[in-house]
Amino acid sequence: MTDRRPRIVVGLTGGIASYKVVGVIRELVRRGADVTVVPSESSREFVGRSTLEAISRNPVHYSLFDDVAQVRHVALGKNADAVLVAPATANTLSALAEGRADSLLLTTVLASSAPLIVAAAMHTEMWEHAATRDNVATLTDRGAIFIGPTAGELTGGDVGLGRLADESDIVDAVWSAIHPKDLAGMTVLITAGGTREPIDPVRFVGNRSTGHMGVACAIVARDRGATVTLIGAHLEVARPAGIVNVSVSTAAEMHAAVLDRIAGCDVFLSVAAVSDFHVVNASSQKIKKSDGVPELLLAENPDILRDVVAAASGAFVVGFAAETDDENFATLAATKAIAKGADLLVANVVGESKGFGSVPTSTLVLNNAGSVIDTVNGSKMAVASRIFDLVSRQKVNTP
């Protein structure tokens, strides 16, 4: 599965929470998954085919008799890396527990040996009914992974257990199920964001980095079983749960935080955009216009990646490099890969409208001899997943 996009089937059922699953599908696609939605007949009352096709970017089929020659009712399940049923209603849980096969969704589940993730949602009394509890126990015994339901306000104003789990929790459950725990027992240290060098108490020298790439790497490493520490500077994206989060501001602070923690780490990813220079004569007071144009004296910051490589800590080191010269991009990347000496260097082209933030990215991955070993394109999550495939192949599977 590591050389292609993970294939996820989303079985959409006819609960009022169906509209929330659209966000789940969008996030799975954003992370790089190939998502096929298999809706139940009743789900059509809540979410239309055009919406599902637009969000999943794949055609949607309802009937057992669509594409009979392709044996679709079996092929979808056989080819899936994971099957998510959401929102799993009481009726759907009953059908799954009974092993019924009278819909495209149910036959897809029966034909699949992939992990089955069930995101249940229904009224409290239905969830707590003995029949539902028996069905949940049956499916759990068969290996189904349940996520939710959670407590909160339900349809009609009642409050209780039965709400669909949060979108992020569902996506994380699916992602954890499909990815190997090949980093279990390993410690991973990652830098993210952009450092800032003060000019005065209100101004700074900085860059456009948002932290999306570093955070994506932290999520992937966590989901693959690693113990992760994220050293973040001025992140514009939420810090992920389940990891150790450290906040810094300047390049010097990030340098110190990395060197304090690199000992004993198995993998280090230097993703952050670190300022090359700091202001030596920064003012302790806000500089006024009446003071005239300030003359800033700059000095070079320590090179975190270079110093980690020189420390020979035993960690597998992955550096990141951003370039703005499209024409000479490959040559610049190769030169930097050789100069830095990291085990891998991930290089991409950036600019005002590309590279930074949540937009897709295109990268070259080079070894320390300057040779390109992979080209990775797509969302930040997709690129992060591929990077850790390469890390796992070289760090984990190499004797």
Beta strands, then each sheet from edge to edge (+ up, - down):
strand 1: 7-12
strand 2: 34-39
strand 3: 82-88
strand 4: 116-120
strand 5: 145-146
strand 6: 150-153
strand 7: 159-163
strand 8: 187-193
strand 9: 197-200
strand 10: 203-205
strand 11: 227-233
strand 12: 244-248
strand 13: 267-270
strand 14: 277-279
strand 15: 298-300
strand 16: 316-323
strand 17: 344-349
strand 18: 361-367
strand 19: 372-378
sheet 1: 2+ 1+ 3+ 4+ 5+
sheet 2: 6+ 7-
sheet 3: 12+ 11+ 8+ 13+ 16+ 17+ 18- 19+
sheet 4: 9+ 10-
sheet 5: 14+ 15-
end
